[in-house]
Structures are given as C-alpha cells and as structure tokens.
Amino acid sequence: MQIKNRKLKTNNKGITLIALVITIIVLLILAGVAIATLTGDNGVLTKAVTAKDKTTEAEAREAVQLEAIGSIDETTGKSNKEDFKTNVKKNLGLTDSNIKDNGNTIKVTYKGYDVTINTTTGKVTTVVKAGETPPAEDYNTGTTVAETIEQDKTFENNTPITDEFGNKITVPAGFKIIKDNPSDPTPSVKDGIVIQDATYEGTIGSEFVWIPVGEIKKSETETVTINLSRYTFDETTGEENDEGSKEIYDSYTEDTKENHGADYKNAIATDIEDFKLKASAERSGGYYIGRYEARVDNATLDETEIQYPGPYGYYNGSDTMWTGYTNGQLVTKPNSQVWNYVTQNKASELSKNMYIGKTFASDLMNSYAWDTAIVFIQKVTNENYANQNSLNKDYIANQGTNNLATTNQDKICNIWDIASNCCEWTTETYSHIRYPCVNRGGIYDSGYGIYYASYRDDDFFTTDANSGVTFRPLLYL
C-alpha cells in the first residue's frame, strides 16, 4: 500500500507539470490573440486611432466648408475668397501661414489637415493630412455641357463636347466649364460658354468665352451661320458686311509675316493663317476670347518723377508719370486690376506668353477674332451691339464694369466690356508707318470721341500707352 501511494503521489506531480505547461501555452496563445486584437491593421487600438483621425478630418472638413459657405455672395452665388480668408482667420484662429491662395483654389491647414476649397463654388475638393500630396486628379469625362458642369472637374486633353442643341465646343486641356451663376440654368452656346483655367500656375482662375464658327443652333428650330472673317458694320443698323482678307477702308489689313512692311513696328498675329485654320468650323469649330479685358496680378507700378507730363495720357494728376506695370502676370479674372498703360507690342508679347508649350495657343486679339465675336453676339441676341457705346462714360473702372452698378455694366453673351471701359489693342495694321497700331471697341470717357464696339481707331504710335487702352488675349486649339 505504501508503494502504491508513492506511485500515486508521483503521478500527481506529473499531471501538475503538464497542466502548467499547457496553461502557459494557452496563456501565450491568448496573449498573442489579445495583442493581435489590439494592434495591427484591424486592431482595436489601430481602429481607435483611425477613428480619431477620421473624426478630426471630418471636423476640419466641416469647419472649413462652413466658412466657405459663409463667404458665398448672395447676388452672384460665387465664393468671395477674401471674405473666406477673413472668416477662417477670425473663426478658426488661423494665420496667413495656414492659408495658401492658388487662385482657383485655397488650401487651409487646420487641425493637422490640408483642406482645399474651390474659390468659385466654395466646395471642399480635397482633404489630406498636412504636407501629404492629394490623390491624382479625377479628370472630367462628360460629353455634354451639363455633364461637365455637374462633374466640376478639369479636362486632361483638348476635348470636344456639345450643348443641349448639339452645338460643338472644344475645351482645352487644363480647363473646365463653369456657370456664370450656380443657380442659373445650364448654358448653351448662344449664352456664352465660359471656361476657367484650373491648372496652370499664375493664370489659374482666368476665364474665356467660346466664340462658335459655322452653323449653330439658337434653339431646336432656329439656326444661324457665323463665318470666321473680317467685317464692317452699318453705322445705323449694325448689319455686318463680310470683308474677308481685303484692305478695309483702304487702310486696315491683317498682315502676315510675308506682307508686313519692314518699316512698320507694330506686332502682328503669330500666324493668322494658322489661327483661321484651327478656329474654322472644320477643325475646332471656334475659338476663345478673354471674358474680361486684360487684368494684371502680382504687379508693381513703374513710376517716374517728371516736371512736364507727356501728351499721351501718362499724367496722373501729380508730378509722377505712371509708365505701367512691371513683373505682372496676365490674367482674365473678374476682380483683378485692368492692365492699361500698355503698348501694342507689349500687349502682344504678354498675350503670346500667357500660355506657352500647351496643346493650344494664346495670342493678342486679331481683327478676325474681334469682328466674328461681334457677329456672334448680334446673331444670337438680335441686338445692334456693333454700335454699342460704353456704359460707363465718366471714369475708368479699374476692375472693368463687372463691379459697377447694373446700369453701367457691359455684359453680353457672358463677355464683358467690348463696348465699355477701355479700347483694346489688336494685331490689325493701319497703313501709316508712323502710327500703325489699331485698337477696337468703346472707351469710358465720351470726351475721347465716338467709340463703339466695332469701331476701328488708328493714329497710335508703337510707344503709346495710356489709361484708356488695354487688350484682350485669345485662345485657339
């Protein structure tokens, strides 16, 4: 019995050691499971951190979006970016270092996140952790004006689309289509299709209007034909007369490199035949002109002290001669300073250099582009716009007529100030070696004489620059 008891005792010890090992193994397994549950991509702690990040991201997005909504102008339906900047600094406690204005977008760094809004719509477009690169842009795939506006995205390539009547519009790469007012119906070609630069550094936010060429529909039942050409207009009715490439009034030509006189120092079109080919009904079906008179961003004034001011409008009421802008960036945005005090040659240089090496070209307005734009306006509105005088006659509006009272605003087919504010340089040539430069359109000061939308004005030297003359760039694909 004693031996038996010893054996039993020995067996009990063996069972205890095995149980201990098993227990330890089980505990290790449970610990591993617990650690895996707490950590890892799907762990509790990771999920908790992710949830906190998501919450912070949502808070940042919501806070910035609310300030953007609060900056939307009730009249235009567009975001006012200066109000937005003021709001985020006041209500979110941010400083200028947390705000980066990229023209068409503003990036706000808040709660560790970079929140970007579209400065036109006021919508948040991307939210990423501060310093991270936003995801690659999702490009517009719409084939109609309505679809492209709904997507609110940039086009990656030059892309033909159509309006509700089947009219063709070719949108250049890096641009998108926008509404004049978000609450307006979707525009068709007759209303003036507006594109906005959404991509290119320095010019982001610039806007251009599509001028169609060929047969277009005003409605389901009414069709008009717009020929790309040079025109004269009846001084009473505005009826157009197609002049083609011939010399107008025995004085005005659109020169080519081959026929431009060596003694004439005015700038001519980069290649007028190339423009006519690419803007034709058979190719792009039209071209774009600046929605506004030329504007300038990020410029300083070039002023010179003088004793006696010159005769061509340089004098600004003191002993300082304002000779123009230096280091400025050409844009066509609604709230920038009008670029006046510019010579015809400088206007040409700025226009050509606005977009270089792109899938489209930019240039100074030529006489084909100017005259055909007036024909387009008249045929879709049935108005005598060719003879329209300036609507602001007493003073120059530094930002065009878009910020004046409605009665002084010159806006038609979404194009501003062809008849108003300033005359505009073109590449047309006047047949006089001393003053070959030609400008077009109306001017703010009725004391300058009778100026109207289709008016051709000459008697300008290549050195002339004054407050009443600006320019307008064009795009063609």
C-alpha angles and dihedrals in degrees: 000000000000092000090050092051090051091053091049090051091050091050091052090055091051093052092051093055093049091048090050092052091047091048092051091049091049091048091050091050091048091047090051091049090048093050091047089049092051098041138031129067092305097032124129093243092046091048090049091052091045091049090051090049091048090050092050091046091051091048091051092047093047095046094050092042091054091053090048091051089049090056096056112117111236093215101048099026089226130120116257103218096197089055088047092054090048092049097051091048093048101039102030098036094239130150133214089268088065093053126072117185111205095174101246092035138031122209116208121191108212131158091353095308134105107226116190124198131190106243093214102047098025090227124142107244104178139009120191136154111279111281096012121123114251116240118273112283119264104229127222114268098176120129098194133052091247093053095047093050090048092052092047091202137131124257115242095203138021098283133189115219135164138231127228091282095048095257114154124244122177112209116204122231113270094028135097134198118252136185120242087230123011091225094054122099117264107283124237126204093273090059093055116262110233123208124191130207105243100167121033120094114245096011100058110136095029113139133211133183125225116241107197123215126203129017114349134175120236089186139346090285107027124076131180132186123224117193119202101236148108117277146188119209132216107255092224108034100022091230109163126236116199108231098173116195097328125116110276119223087352087283116066127074137165097227128211126208089260098054102031109115115244091226093055109091100189119114117253132199116292089241116341094189091053090051092050091049097047096042093048125117089249094056122029094348093230146350140244131250127194109275088220136028110274113293130195130222130190095009136144126211121251107217129176127193111236138173098210120028120226124251100248105076100277094122113098101187100278137060090281124099112209106211097180142265129325128200091008128154118227112232137158099218125141102240105039127102117276110250103234128146088064129133122232092249092050091048089054093048093049093048094049092048095047090091119016127177095007131131086262136040133238126207144154115282113275127202093259091055094045098047095042090051089057091048089051092050093048096046096051097040101033087224130134093239094151089077097039113132125209116289093211109055105160105060143000116267105222091208097036123254095300091093096044129093113290093254090059096046119108106202125145129160086357091298119123132214107352088137097028145060105009139013112243133226118238135182092250115121128225115212098246122094094211096052111017098150119111128198129185142208138029131319133215097238112069087195088076089071134258108333125168141165098279097033119131113212125190136165092096127136121216087247095055119118127156145151094271100057128072133145143231127225124222133205129211132178 
